[in-house]
Amino acid sequence: MAVKVSVSSEHLTIELADGRRVLIPLTWYPRLLNASNAERRNWRLLGNGYAIEWPALDEHIGIEGLLAGHASGESAHSLNRWLASRAKQKKLRRAKSIGTTSKRKAGK
């Protein structure tokens, strides 16, 4: 069972209840690899630590599979669709913030 999780720009580190620490390259989990630092920090343990979830990324990693050496099973098609969705959301947020800024300037 996992008890602590940390994510850097290159690795996922999981501390287990039995004292072991596991270091996994983020290349195993493309959603984490493509996430912002804030998104990587937003994780939670499920159950008694049987899995880790990143709600904003829709990423769930089971500890048993991770210890068995299983990387993400996500298909390239699914990952590309997710990346496109993120790019679209980013554009919408940017457009909203530009519209808000323009309205503020017009009101002055």
ABEGO torsion letter per residue (X at the ends): XBABBBBBAABBBBBBAAGBBBBBBAAABAAAAABBAAAAABBBBBEAGABBBBAAAGBBBBAAAAAAGBBBABBAAAAAAAAAAAAAAAAAAAAAAAAAAAAAAAAX
